[in-house]
C-alpha cells in the first residue's frame, strides 16, 4: 500500500464570512490547499447536528447534517436568500458563537425555506421518508422540548397520531426535510470535488448517540432505558491520560442482548450509511466495541464497570480497508485481539510516546504500517501549547527524548518553537501507511487553537483565518511529503 498523508480540519474551523465554517467556498479552498500541498486525505470531525454543548460527538440525529454547515451563498444563488440577508449573517469573530448561531442561523434558513418551490426531487425525497425520523423528532422538539417531555403517544411511536402530528405541523416538518435535502446536495458536491482532485474524505463515527436524539426516540428497545426513556446505565471512560477522574459522557448504553436478536441490524445500517458518506471512517472509542465502561445512572465515572460488546460480529461484513479504529485510552488484550481479528488499523500519537519506556507503542520505531500516525489528535493540546506548559526540567527531558528519535537529517530541537516541525517530520518518516497532521501544528500555533479539552465545556469554537492557508505553507508541506515518499 502506498503511504499517504492528510490534514485534520473540522468543517466548523474553516474560515469564512458567516461565523462558522460551511460546505461553501472555504471548504473548496481547503480542498485546493490539500491538493497544492500534496495531501490525499481530509479528516473531518462528525458532521451531524449537535445537541446542547455543541460537541460533534453528541448529536441529535446520527445520520443528519449540521444545519450550521449550510452554504449560504448557495442559497443566495438559488434565489432563496437576499443580498441584505446574506450581509446580516456575516460575522468577523474568530471564535464560534453557538448561541448566536442557534438564534439567527435557524431563522435565516427558515426564510430561505419560505421561498423554496418544492421540486419533484424534493417531494420524492420527502415521500421516500429518508429524513422522516429526523424531521418528526426536530418538529417534536420545537413543540415539546427534549425527548423526556414528549407526550406518551409520541414516546410509544403511535403511527396514527404521529401522522396526524405531521399534518398539523407540516411546515415545520417540511422545513427540517428541506435543510437535510440542501445540506446533502452541498456535501456530496464537495465530496465529488475533493475526490476528483484525488482527496479522500475521512469521517468520524461516535461510538454512542445522544440520549436526546432521534436515534434513541425511534429505537428505545436497543438501549438500556426505562419505559420513560430514562437511562439505567450511561457511557463514559475510567480514569486515563485525559482525566484523572474518568469521563462521564452520559450517553445511553446499548442493550447488546436486544441488538443481537436481529444480527445487530441497527449498528450495521449505521456503518453502511457512514461509509456511503465518507471514503474512510474512524470509529471513535473503538475499545467500546470490545468492552465498554457502563456507569450506573446518577453516579460518577469511577463507579463504572467493563461490560462485553460484540465488535467482531458488527464489523464482519465491512471493508476493513476503509475503517480505522480509535484505539486510544485503556487498551487491553481484548481490544488488541479485536484489532487483530478485524484487521483494522489503529492510531498512534507521538505526543504519547515520550514517557521513557522503550516499548512505548507510540514511539516512531514501534509504529506499524497498518496504522494511522498523528502528532496529536483533536483531543490533544497543540504541540506548541503542550511544550509551553512544561517547566524547564520537564521540557529538557521531553526534548532529549524527541531528539533521540528524530529522522536522519532533521535538526536537533533546541527551543520550544522547534518541537512541532520536528514532530511533524518524525510522523511523516514513520512506517504508518497514513499520517494525519493537525493544521494548528503545521502553523506551530499555541493552545488558543486547541480544538477540545476533554471533560471541560466551551470547546469546538476554533476558527482558522484565511491568511493561515498560505501558498508557502502548502509548498513546505509538499516538499516534506515528497521527502518521506508520501506524495
Secondary structure, DSSP 8 states (H G I E B T S, - for coil): ---EEEEE--GGGS--SBSS--SSHHHHHHHHHHHHTT--EEE----S-B-TT--TTSBSSTT---GGG--HHHHHHTTSS-HHHHHHH-B--SS--HHHHHHHHHHHHHHHHHT----HHHHHHHHTTTTHHHHHHHHHHHHH-SGGGS-HHHHTT-HHHHHHHHHHTHHHHHHHHHHHHHHHHHHHHHHHHHHHTT-EEEEEE-SS--SSSHHHHHTGGGBSB-TTS-BSEEEEE-S-SS-TT-EEEEEE-B-HHHHHTTTSHHHHHHHHHHHHH-SEEEETTGGGGTEEEEEETTS-GGG-EEEE--HHHHHTTS-GGGEEE---SS--HHHHHHHHHHT-BEEEEGGGS-SS-TT-TTSGGG--SSEEEES--TTS--HHHHHHTS-HHHHHHHHHHHHTT--TT-----SGGGHHHHHHHHHHHSS-SEEEEEHHHHTT--GGG----TT-SS-S-----GGGS-HHHHHHHHHHHHHTT--
